[in-house]
Amino acid sequence: MITDEIRAELYHLQDIQYRDFQSKLIPTVSPDYFIGVRTPELRKLAKQISRRDDIGDFLNELPHPAFDENQLHAFIISGMKDYAACLGAVE
């Protein structure tokens, strides 16, 4: 399943110090909500996985349990070149 693969990759890219930094920026949210993947890494991952045929499965599996998954979701949508597909992903 694509979501499990993505989650595993996010934890592979995890930076604990960055996660701790992020969680301090939003103190009302549990630190467990953050994985701690830096933005450039999320953008690279979004480019890689957006080409997959099953990316819709990840985009439709809402709500995402982690901040980093939500960020990745946004980067995937922002990279879409087909306007109709982009609108379909946010409806």
C-alpha positions as CSV (number, residue, x, y, z in Angstrom):
1,M,0.0,0.0,0.0
2,I,1.4,3.4,-1.0
3,T,0.6,5.1,2.3
4,D,2.6,2.6,4.3
5,E,5.5,3.0,1.9
6,I,5.3,6.8,2.2
7,R,5.1,6.7,5.9
8,A,8.2,4.4,6.1
9,E,10.1,6.7,3.8
10,L,9.2,9.7,6.0
11,Y,10.5,8.0,9.1
12,H,13.6,7.1,7.2
13,L,14.1,10.8,6.4
14,Q,13.3,11.8,10.0
15,D,15.4,14.4,11.7
16,I,14.7,14.3,15.5
17,Q,16.2,17.7,16.2
18,Y,14.0,19.2,13.4
19,R,10.9,17.5,14.8
20,D,11.6,18.9,18.2
21,F,12.0,22.4,16.7
22,Q,8.8,22.1,14.7
23,S,6.8,20.9,17.8
24,K,8.0,24.0,19.7
25,L,6.6,26.3,16.9
26,I,3.1,24.9,17.6
27,P,3.1,24.2,21.3
28,T,-0.7,23.3,21.4
29,V,-0.1,20.3,19.2
30,S,1.4,17.1,20.5
31,P,5.0,16.5,19.5
32,D,3.9,13.0,18.3
33,Y,2.1,14.8,15.4
34,F,5.4,15.7,13.8
35,I,7.8,13.3,12.1
36,G,10.5,15.9,11.5
37,V,11.3,15.7,7.8
38,R,12.9,18.8,6.4
39,T,11.1,20.7,3.6
40,P,13.6,20.1,0.8
41,E,13.4,16.4,1.5
42,L,9.6,16.5,1.4
43,R,9.7,18.3,-1.9
44,K,12.0,15.7,-3.4
45,L,9.8,12.9,-2.2
46,A,6.7,14.6,-3.6
47,K,8.3,14.8,-7.0
48,Q,9.3,11.2,-6.9
49,I,6.0,9.7,-5.7
50,S,3.7,12.1,-7.7
51,R,4.5,10.0,-10.8
52,R,3.0,6.8,-9.3
53,D,-0.2,5.5,-10.7
54,D,-1.5,4.8,-7.1
55,I,-0.8,8.3,-5.7
56,G,-4.6,9.0,-5.6
57,D,-4.8,6.4,-2.8
58,F,-2.5,8.5,-0.6
59,L,-4.3,11.7,-1.5
60,N,-7.7,10.2,-0.7
61,E,-6.6,8.8,2.6
62,L,-7.6,11.7,4.8
63,P,-7.0,12.9,7.5
64,H,-3.3,12.2,7.6
65,P,-2.1,11.4,11.0
66,A,1.1,13.5,10.8
67,F,2.0,17.0,9.9
68,D,4.7,15.9,7.5
69,E,2.2,13.8,5.6
70,N,0.0,16.8,5.2
71,Q,2.9,18.8,4.0
72,L,3.8,16.1,1.5
73,H,0.1,16.1,0.3
74,A,0.3,19.8,-0.3
75,F,3.5,19.5,-2.2
76,I,2.1,16.8,-4.4
77,I,-1.0,18.9,-5.2
78,S,1.1,22.0,-5.9
79,G,3.2,20.1,-8.5
80,M,0.1,19.0,-10.5
81,K,0.1,20.5,-14.0
82,D,-3.4,19.4,-14.9
83,Y,-5.8,21.9,-13.4
84,A,-8.8,19.5,-13.4
85,A,-6.8,16.8,-11.6
86,C,-5.6,19.4,-9.0
87,L,-9.2,20.5,-8.3
88,G,-10.2,16.8,-8.0
89,A,-7.5,16.3,-5.5
90,V,-8.7,19.0,-3.2
91,E,-12.5,18.4,-3.4
